[in-house]
């Protein structure tokens, strides 16, 4: 059975290279977050959320 689609809008794939230390920390965070959530939390989910936060902060700063 394929994984359910979490993103319900057009998407674009992007290949990213992370330091092993960065990935390991994100994987640990995802595991901890998944234990308290009712859905799968992946490293990719955390990266997407981080990008959203970065964009939001940039846009707020750009408005000033």
JODA-V312947 format. One record per backbone hydrogen bond with DSSP energy under -1.0 kcal/mol. CO is the residue of the C=O (numbers start at 1). NH is the residue of the N-H. If there is no record, write none. Layout:
co->[CO;CO]
nh->[NH;NH]
This chain:
co->[19;20;21;22;23;24;25;26;27;28;29;30;31;42;43;44;45;46;47;48;49;50;51;52;53;54;55;56;57;58;59]
nh->[23;24;25;26;27;28;29;30;31;32;33;34;35;46;47;48;49;50;51;52;53;54;55;56;57;58;59;60;61;62;63]
